[in-house]
């Protein structure tokens, strides 16, 4: 039971310093600090420090902010949660110049929440790099009761909202940052296949 | 576009149901005008798009938007679905100009094709819309959503058969930025909202690799105002159930396990979507109309040519398509039911009933 090649499943190519950009906005969550630091190492020396902004939150993961507060990096803005990061990002983007490049590193829901908010302010998705790191597992929304389950790591799970057993599809909504979960035993109630490990 | 001469005035039946007791049925006249989709003895994907510029008198291709004997039933079914789940009609905020475009296109088309049923009177931006089938007469200010009981897109699509989606066009791409979806073939508007053309077609097997979507998108990006196009799509549904949404799959999925050799002629329905696409003039958005028709196998076999062709198509359909279309489980019963109607005779080309 799989759906090979579903085209809505996103990929995460990783962060690559773009020295041709005129402004750099780096946004990270939890373990994403390491990816941001690597990107900063590539930018410093070629890009003017005034053109670099770093936003970070430990989110629900581990706090690696000390990686980013090293003296050689521009002072990061550290927030407690995603919402504060987005507010800070909106402030930066409102004053942003043409040629702004964004680098986003964190969990899948974090990445897509940031991208969605950035796109609402006119950022093109092509100008936003992404690297997935830290907490794995998928966020899945139940198509029946709309409850979102976090960090689902198996092909089948029980919805915490309606208690139906759901199959996790590869169909992904960038708008919500979630995969779709659909009742697995609708055609044969009670016949729930053995869950398998889900590829992240 | 349709015109008065070729569009027959439908005799609209009292309300029938698409759920619970399933009283829906097609009259002999409705059977003969059913948009049977198979022009050959086998089926595979293709970019089967053609101009939507009318068709034989009385056929569903003649008007811009087909109104038939099931009008009242489908309007009532839509009302029920929306009462349970208002999110089935959702339009993103930036699509308001496309909402008004849709309202104008539907009101103009319906009042032109069915002047006995729909009347549009315009006095500057003061419009009066009369829908005699539903007993509606509303005067509103075109461009001012506060003068209508619903937003313009929802207001008008509550009065028309079939689903509708609205697509913004940006950067050579179409986006799913709104829709009214109460009779969909197992896909979720709420989940797919905001997706681009490739993403929302993500789950469809084979067609990506065949390059079908690339060609279709290229074609649709160049769609011009006043030159709508159409295609047919199909699947199978157990019972005449309009709302085969993923949202309610846990309720209707079980139907697929209830098909038996004895009831298959009554239970199994061919579900055909007459899809038409319009470029909207102000917003440059694309309106996608998905008009759904249902016919039971018992009704279908009253047309001998269709019985034979349906038998051949279903028998030879590749496994992955039967699986995707959701009837792989009861396909053998459909084939066995149809087999006695097929003498193997060569059929005339095309889908017409003869």
Interface residues (C-beta under 8 A of the other chain):
Chain A: X3 X5 X6 X7 X8 X9 X124 X141 X143 X144 X146 X164 X169 X170 X171 X172 X173 X174 X175 X176 X180 X182 X183 X186 X187 X188 X189
Chain B: X171 X188 X190 X191 X192 X193 X194 X195 X198 X199 X200 X201 X202 X203 X208 X209 X246 X247 X248 X249 X250 X251 X252 X253 X254 X256 X257 X329
